[in-house]
Amino acid sequence: MDATHEVTNQAPPLDGFDPLACDPGLTDALRREGGTPDLGELATAVGSAEYREHARLANEHEPVLRTHDRYGTRIDEVEFHPSWHALMQLSVGQGLHAFVEEDHLARAAGFYLVSTLEQGHCCPISMTYASVPALRHGELEFERLLTSRVYEPGLVPPHTKAGLLAGMSMTEKQGGSDVRSGTTRATPDVHGTYSLVGHKWFTSAPMNDLFLTLAQAPGGLTCFVLPRVLPDGRLNALHIQRLKDKLGNRSNASAELEYTGATGWRVGEEGRGVATIIEMVSMTRLDCVLGSAGTVRAALSEAAHHVAHRSAFGARLADQPLMQAVVGELAVESEAATTLAIRLAGAVQRGETAFLRLALPAAKYLVCKRTPAVVGEALECLGGNGYVEESGLPRLFRESPLNSIWEGSGNVTALDLLRALARSPESVDAVLDEIALAQGADKRFDRAVSTLRTELTRAEPRTARRVAELMALCLQGSLLLRTAPAEVADVFLAGRLQPDGPWRTAGTLPDGIPAKPLVERVTPAS
């Protein structure tokens, strides 16, 4: 080989690493929340070359819509690459799609881990997990199959399968987040079912077995469940018009559906559709926070691994002060996001409903909205290598805005928080009590808490984003002051709760904060 083709000073592949060993934010948070799940098997898969390659291939070979078979018969099937099915088998086999009351914390940790691996397949996993609370409003017996650890794709009647997956179909062209403006009609028939006619603009996971959907029944907007295949084996009148050509989340199929007399079963009372399906939305919002925290952690792992092995100007990047400051702050951002996400999962486990009414939308707002900036900084740590598809960072970057849009974009989430403030005074007390556990530990934090209390007394639609952001920052600050190493809390507070304004770009913190230990504790050992 010619000397010009000798490869030197390149980071080796990040394969075969232990994602738990370099993620104290996750392991410490789980321990505090009372969870000691056995994540070893899943962690081994997530860090392996085999599943990292499955993640690449599933996004490289995107799903294809097959509306008809070779004979012209309508089939409305989505064809996936084998790597998609391998990822689905992994997550279903680990029970990450299964809503089981006593196991929310372990499930959340697992969902976070697979989010660091590949984000697209997490959508049907999340939809299935979140469907069970809504379906409990009806009389249909799907729960056993929706919690089965058997992954069985394909078009056959639901009751003949060993395991089911569920999707959600709410938004329409004219409404978007305003689901009450939907025009899909549901007409009751003599069999006790309903016939649905309408067009759904965005349907998550159209290849799943069941869909929760909203339609206008005689009594108002109502929730229904529609199987893709009817009990007698006929395809339901549910047609996939096209798959969405999305910025990211390319491995996952999202679609427009046309109901042309589709058969649906009512879930909950007529006119109570939003109230019925909102439980599903709440659970998927938790997954938005977990998924964004996982995406941030994935980007941090790539950046920390790269700077540990790449040299420039005579020294390793990881030993250079400015790079240490940048990666160190990304590490703190990751720990703050992960710690808050696992705290929310613990609240779900313990049934802390009042706390979740405010803490969940606040966390969803901030953690998801910060993700693109963090992933962008991590990508830049790799320089030109990070801009190349083979690095994996462009895929993460395209993925990074997703959870800020899913289940309510920034304005929708912030306004939801505002409504909860008005309706649930006990929720304000629950969140402030949590935050107050760290009061007196730091003047910057105390000042921010005082500002939050003032903002809460005069909150209005125009200030909704400010309230959501500050509430999430105070929750993160309280958790880190109480649980994280002093340097982690110090970096967080210095970058986000200084009195002279909002945080700046990564790596611009005051002097005297040791960044090297922050980097070392999150660097993967491959």
KAKA-V930632 format. One record per pair of residues at least 6 apart in sequence whose ideal C-beta (glycine too) atoms are under 6 Angstrom apart, sorted by the first residue. I is the first residue (numbers start at 1). J is the second residue. D is the distance in whole Angstrom. If there is no record, write none. Layout:
<<I J D> <I J D>>
This chain:
<<9 311 6> <11 306 5> <11 309 4> <11 310 6> <14 305 5> <14 526 6> <15 49 4> <16 526 6> <17 47 4> <17 524 4> <17 526 5> <18 47 6> <19 43 5> <19 46 5> <19 47 5> <20 27 6> <20 43 5> <22 522 5> <22 524 5> <24 521 6> <25 335 4> <25 338 4> <25 339 6> <26 338 5> <29 339 5> <29 342 4> <30 109 6> <33 105 6> <33 342 6> <33 346 4> <35 105 4> <35 106 6> <37 106 3> <37 109 6> <42 94 5> <42 110 6> <42 113 6> <45 51 5> <45 90 6> <46 113 5> <46 117 5> <51 117 6> <54 83 4> <54 86 5> <54 87 6> <55 117 5> <55 118 4> <57 81 6> <57 83 4> <58 81 6> <58 83 4> <58 84 4> <58 87 6> <58 251 4> <59 250 5> <59 251 5> <59 395 6> <61 81 4> <62 250 5> <63 78 5> <63 80 5> <63 253 4> <64 79 5> <65 78 6> <65 240 6> <65 243 5> <66 77 5> <66 79 6> <68 74 6> <69 75 5> <76 239 6> <76 240 5> <78 207 4> <78 253 5> <84 251 6> <87 118 6> <87 121 4> <88 121 5> <88 151 5> <89 151 5> <91 114 5> <91 125 5> <92 151 4> <93 149 6> <94 110 5> <95 149 5> <96 107 6> <96 110 5> <96 111 5> <96 125 5> <97 125 5> <97 128 4> <97 129 5> <98 147 4> <99 129 5> <99 132 4> <104 345 6> <104 348 5> <104 349 4> <105 345 5> <105 346 6> <105 349 5> <108 290 6> <108 345 3> <111 290 5> <112 290 5> <112 294 5> <115 122 6> <115 291 4> <115 294 3> <116 294 5> <116 297 5> <116 298 4> <119 399 5> <120 249 5> <120 251 3> <120 252 4> <122 291 6> <123 204 6> <123 205 6> <123 252 5> <124 165 5> <124 205 4> <124 208 6> <126 284 5> <126 287 4> <127 166 6> <127 167 5> <127 168 5> <127 204 5> <127 205 5> <128 146 6> <128 165 5> <128 166 5> <130 280 4> <130 283 4> <130 284 5> <131 166 4> <131 212 6> <131 280 6> <132 143 6> <132 146 6> <133 279 4> <134 212 6> <134 276 6> <134 277 5> <134 279 5> <134 280 4> <135 142 6> <137 267 5> <137 268 4> <137 276 5> <138 267 4> <140 265 6> <145 163 6> <145 164 4> <146 164 5> <148 163 4> <150 162 4> <150 163 4> <152 161 5> <152 162 5> <152 163 5> <155 229 6> <156 229 6> <157 229 5> <157 231 5> <157 233 6> <158 164 6> <158 209 5> <158 227 5> <164 209 4> <165 208 4> <165 209 6> <166 208 6> <166 210 5> <167 204 5> <167 205 4> <167 208 4> <167 211 5> <168 204 5> <168 212 5> <169 200 4> <169 203 4> <169 211 5> <169 213 4> <169 257 6> <170 179 5> <170 214 5> <171 201 5> <171 202 5> <172 182 5> <172 201 5> <173 201 5> <175 181 4> <175 182 6> <177 412 5> <179 214 6> <180 221 6> <182 214 6> <184 198 3> <184 215 4> <185 197 5> <185 216 5> <186 194 4> <186 196 5> <186 215 4> <186 217 4> <187 195 5> <188 194 5> <189 195 6> <193 263 5> <193 265 6> <194 264 5> <195 261 5> <196 215 5> <196 259 4> <196 262 5> <196 264 5> <197 259 6> <198 259 5> <199 258 5> <200 257 4> <203 255 5> <203 257 5> <206 240 5> <206 253 6> <206 255 4> <207 253 6> <209 228 6> <210 225 6> <210 227 5> <211 226 5> <212 225 6> <212 277 6> <213 224 5> <213 226 6> <214 221 6> <214 273 5> <215 224 6> <217 270 5> <219 270 3> <219 271 4> <220 271 3> <221 273 4> <222 270 5> <222 273 4> <223 267 4> <223 268 5> <223 273 4> <223 276 4> <223 277 5> <224 264 4> <224 266 6> <225 265 5> <225 267 5> <226 262 5> <226 264 4> <228 236 6> <230 236 5> <236 262 5> <236 263 6> <237 260 5> <237 261 5> <237 262 4> <238 257 6> <238 259 6> <238 262 5> <239 258 5> <240 255 5> <241 256 4> <241 258 5> <242 256 6> <243 253 5> <243 255 5> <244 254 4> <247 398 5> <248 398 3> <248 399 4> <248 402 6> <249 402 5> <267 276 6> <268 276 4> <281 407 6> <284 407 5> <285 360 6> <285 364 5> <285 407 5> <286 344 6> <288 364 5> <288 368 6> <288 403 4> <288 406 6> <288 407 6> <289 341 5> <289 363 5> <289 364 5> <289 367 5> <290 341 5> <291 403 5> <292 367 5> <292 368 4> <292 371 5> <292 403 5> <293 337 4> <293 338 5> <293 341 4> <295 371 6> <295 399 6> <295 400 6> <296 334 5> <296 337 5> <296 371 6> <296 374 5> <297 334 5> <298 396 6> <299 375 4> <299 378 4> <299 396 5> <300 330 5> <300 334 5> <300 378 6> <301 524 5> <303 327 6> <303 378 4> <303 381 4> <304 327 6> <304 522 6> <304 523 4> <305 524 5> <306 382 5> <307 317 4> <307 318 4> <307 323 6> <307 327 6> <307 381 6> <308 318 5> <308 523 5> <310 317 5> <317 323 5> <324 515 4> <324 516 5> <324 519 6> <325 507 4> <325 515 5> <326 506 5> <326 507 4> <327 519 5> <328 515 3> <328 518 4> <328 519 5> <329 506 4> <330 374 6> <330 377 6> <330 378 6> <331 518 5> <331 522 4> <332 488 5> <332 491 5> <332 492 5> <333 374 5> <335 488 6> <336 476 4> <336 492 6> <337 367 5> <339 479 5> <340 363 5> <340 475 6> <340 476 5> <344 360 6> <344 363 6> <347 355 5> <347 356 5> <354 426 5> <354 427 5> <354 430 4> <355 430 4> <357 420 5> <357 424 5> <357 427 4> <358 420 5> <358 427 5> <358 431 5> <359 431 6> <361 413 5> <361 416 5> <361 417 4> <362 417 6> <362 468 5> <362 471 4> <362 472 4> <363 472 5> <364 413 5> <365 413 5> <365 414 6> <365 468 4> <366 469 5> <366 472 4> <368 403 4> <368 404 4> <369 404 5> <369 410 6> <371 400 5> <372 400 4> <372 401 5> <375 396 5> <375 397 5> <375 400 4> <377 506 5> <379 386 4> <379 393 4> <379 397 6> <382 391 6> <385 391 5> <386 393 4> <414 464 4> <414 465 5> <414 468 4> <415 464 5> <417 468 5> <418 459 6> <418 464 5> <420 427 6> <421 459 6> <435 449 6> <435 474 5> <435 478 5> <437 478 6> <438 478 4> <438 481 4> <438 482 5> <439 446 6> <441 481 5> <442 493 6> <444 493 5> <444 497 5> <445 477 5> <445 493 6> <448 474 6> <448 497 4> <449 474 6> <452 470 5> <452 474 5> <455 467 5> <459 467 5> <473 496 6> <480 488 6> <480 489 4> <480 492 5> <481 489 5> <487 514 6> <490 513 6> <491 513 6> <494 509 5> <494 510 6> <495 503 4> <495 509 6> <496 503 5>>
